[in-house]
Amino acid sequence: MDQLSLSIEELIFSFYSEGYFEQGMSLKEAYYPDVEDERLGFLFEIACRSLLAKDVLEFRNRQYRYKEAYRHFIQAMNDASHTVKASRFGALDEEVSTSFHTTQAGVYAHHTLYDQQVHQIHKLKDDQQTVEQVTTFLNIHMSEHLTPVINLQAEEFELLLEQASQGNDDWPSFLNKAENQELVRAFVSDVRVRKGKMDSLMKVTYDKNNTPDVESMIFVIPGQKHSWLVSGMKENEFRIETAHRDGLRSIF
């Protein structure tokens, strides 16, 4: 079994069932902050029966626990060494995201559907499949070679995005410092078409207390002829390059 689909109620119950109380409590507060314990118990009864119908639970030590063949899905949601979250803008400008959890057992893709009410957890075969899923999800067109386009200071990059969001077609003078003006013009054109909106890849690591920390981030801009990778957020100097597998793999 390499995939498991869970409703949000089933997922919360699963964390509690497997002893990940902190994770379960965090989800409960996010989705059902006003639900009292009695009502929560009723939701858990429904979730338990639903999971029994899926044949993923068994009655062990006087409680319902995950069968061995399915336990790794819930473990992956709690025991990842790091997570890469891919986010993009949907057809209605809503944020759509999917996460990739790296564990000792492998990489797990975690998709959410229907306003995060349904969670799909899928164990991937290898790193290549991870890159393929990210490429498809973010609609990235890969170049044959990684080509540097331009380096921009934080304030320069922010000005470019602001102008694009406002529909301003002015050509900032700092763009003239790039050697390859053809690539720069293509990049700026794609930024303007998207009105400054960027998709992203964010890598999150965890300490021994499972506290998340953003280690790195890459912005992604799908374009007409090229896709663009923007890195350097923590250094406050943004490096724009054509999208290439090596640049994409760096965040993993």
C-alpha positions in Angstrom: 0.0 0.0 0.0 1.6 3.3 -1.1 -1.3 5.7 -0.6 -3.8 6.6 2.1 -6.6 9.2 2.0 -8.0 10.7 5.2 -10.6 13.2 6.1 -9.4 15.9 8.6 -11.4 14.1 11.4 -9.7 10.8 10.5 -6.3 12.5 10.5 -6.8 14.1 13.9 -8.0 10.8 15.3 -5.0 9.0 13.7 -2.5 11.3 15.5 -4.2 10.7 18.9 -4.5 6.9 18.2 -0.8 6.6 17.4 0.3 8.7 20.4 1.1 11.9 18.6 -1.0 14.0 20.9 0.8 17.4 20.3 0.2 17.0 16.5 -3.4 16.0 17.0 -4.1 18.8 19.4 -2.5 21.3 17.0 -4.8 20.2 14.2 -7.8 20.1 16.5 -7.2 23.7 17.5 -6.8 24.7 13.9 -9.9 23.1 12.6 -12.2 22.7 15.6 -11.1 25.4 18.1 -14.6 25.7 19.7 -15.5 22.0 19.9 -15.8 20.7 23.4 -14.4 17.3 24.6 -17.8 15.6 24.4 -18.4 16.7 20.8 -14.8 15.8 19.9 -15.3 12.3 21.3 -18.3 11.9 19.0 -16.2 13.0 16.0 -13.5 10.5 17.0 -16.1 7.7 17.2 -17.2 8.5 13.6 -13.6 8.7 12.4 -12.8 5.4 14.1 -15.7 3.6 12.4 -14.7 5.2 9.1 -11.1 4.0 9.4 -12.3 0.5 10.4 -14.3 0.4 7.2 -11.1 1.2 5.3 -9.5 -1.7 7.1 -6.5 0.3 8.4 -7.2 -0.2 12.1 -7.1 -3.2 14.5 -8.2 -3.6 18.1 -5.0 -3.9 20.1 -4.2 -3.4 23.9 -7.9 -2.3 24.4 -7.7 0.4 21.8 -7.9 0.9 18.1 -4.5 1.3 16.5 -3.2 1.4 13.0 -2.2 -1.8 11.4 1.5 -2.2 10.8 1.1 -1.9 7.0 -0.4 1.6 7.3 1.4 3.0 10.4 4.2 4.5 8.3 1.8 7.1 6.7 1.0 8.7 10.1 4.7 8.4 11.3 5.8 10.3 8.2 3.5 13.2 9.1 5.2 13.5 12.5 8.8 12.2 12.1 10.1 13.9 9.0 13.7 15.2 9.1 12.6 18.0 6.7 9.6 19.0 4.6 9.5 20.8 1.3 6.3 22.7 0.8 5.3 23.6 -2.8 2.7 26.4 -3.2 1.1 27.9 -6.2 -1.8 30.2 -7.2 -4.9 28.4 -8.4 -7.4 29.5 -11.1 -9.2 31.7 -8.6 -5.9 33.2 -7.2 -6.3 30.9 -4.1 -3.2 29.3 -2.7 -2.8 25.6 -3.5 -0.1 23.6 -1.8 1.4 20.2 -1.5 4.2 19.0 0.9 7.0 16.4 0.6 8.1 14.9 3.9 11.5 13.2 4.0 11.8 10.4 6.5 14.1 7.5 7.1 11.5 5.3 5.3 11.5 7.5 2.2 9.7 10.6 0.8 6.0 11.1 1.3 3.8 13.5 -0.8 1.1 15.1 1.2 -1.7 16.7 -0.8 -4.8 18.5 0.6 -8.1 18.7 -1.2 -11.5 20.5 -0.7 -10.1 23.3 1.4 -7.9 21.0 3.4 -10.8 18.7 4.4 -9.2 15.7 2.7 -5.6 14.7 3.0 -3.8 12.3 0.6 -0.5 10.8 1.7 1.5 9.0 -1.0 4.8 7.3 -0.5 7.1 8.1 -3.5 9.5 5.7 -5.1 12.6 7.9 -5.2 13.9 11.4 -5.4 13.4 11.5 -9.1 9.7 11.0 -8.6 9.7 13.9 -6.1 11.3 16.3 -8.6 8.8 15.1 -11.3 5.8 15.8 -9.0 7.1 19.2 -8.1 7.8 20.1 -11.7 4.3 19.1 -12.7 2.6 20.7 -9.7 4.3 24.1 -10.3 4.2 23.8 -14.1 7.9 24.3 -14.4 9.5 24.2 -17.9 13.1 23.0 -17.5 16.0 24.6 -19.4 18.8 22.4 -20.7 21.3 24.5 -18.8 21.0 26.6 -15.7 21.6 30.2 -16.9 22.1 33.2 -14.6 19.8 36.1 -15.5 20.4 38.9 -13.0 21.1 39.5 -9.3 18.9 42.1 -7.5 19.1 43.6 -4.1 16.0 43.1 -1.9 14.7 46.6 -2.4 15.2 46.3 -6.2 13.3 43.1 -6.4 10.5 44.3 -4.2 10.1 47.4 -6.5 9.9 45.2 -9.6 7.2 43.1 -8.0 5.3 46.2 -6.8 5.4 47.7 -10.3 4.1 44.5 -11.8 1.3 44.2 -9.3 0.2 47.7 -10.2 0.5 47.2 -13.9 3.3 49.7 -14.2 5.4 49.1 -17.3 8.3 51.4 -16.4 11.8 49.9 -17.0 13.8 50.4 -13.8 17.4 51.4 -14.5 18.9 48.7 -12.3 17.8 46.1 -14.8 20.3 47.4 -17.3 23.2 45.9 -15.3 22.5 42.4 -16.6 24.6 41.1 -19.5 21.9 39.2 -21.1 19.2 41.8 -21.7 17.1 39.4 -23.8 16.6 37.0 -20.8 16.0 39.9 -18.5 13.2 41.3 -20.7 11.6 37.8 -20.9 11.8 37.5 -17.1 10.3 40.9 -16.5 7.5 40.2 -19.1 6.6 37.0 -17.3 6.6 38.8 -13.9 4.2 41.4 -15.3 1.9 38.8 -16.8 1.6 37.2 -13.4 1.2 40.7 -11.7 4.1 40.0 -9.4 2.7 36.8 -8.0 5.2 34.0 -7.4 4.9 30.3 -6.6 7.3 28.9 -4.1 9.3 26.0 -2.7 10.0 26.2 1.1 12.3 23.8 3.0 11.4 23.4 6.7 13.7 21.4 9.1 12.8 20.2 12.6 14.8 20.1 15.8 14.6 17.4 18.5 11.4 18.9 19.8 9.9 18.8 16.3 9.9 22.7 16.2 9.9 23.8 12.5 12.4 26.2 11.1 12.5 27.6 7.5 15.9 26.7 6.2 15.6 28.0 2.6 13.1 29.1 0.0 13.0 29.3 -3.8 10.4 31.3 -5.7 9.2 29.9 -9.0 7.8 31.9 -11.9 6.4 29.9 -14.8 6.8 31.9 -18.0 6.0 31.8 -21.7 9.3 30.3 -22.9 11.2 29.8 -19.6 10.5 29.1 -16.0 12.5 31.2 -13.5 13.9 30.3 -10.1 14.5 33.1 -7.6 16.7 32.3 -4.6 18.7 34.2 -1.9 15.8 35.4 0.3 17.9 35.0 3.5 20.9 36.9 2.0 18.6 39.8 0.8 20.2 39.5 -2.7 17.9 37.7 -5.1 19.5 35.5 -7.8 17.3 34.9 -10.8 18.1 31.9 -13.0 16.4 29.9 -15.7 14.8 26.8 -14.1 17.0 23.7 -14.2 16.9 20.4 -12.4 20.1 21.1 -10.5 18.6 24.3 -9.2 15.4 22.6 -8.2 17.1 19.7 -6.5 19.2 22.0 -4.4 16.3 22.7 -2.0 15.8 19.0 -1.4 
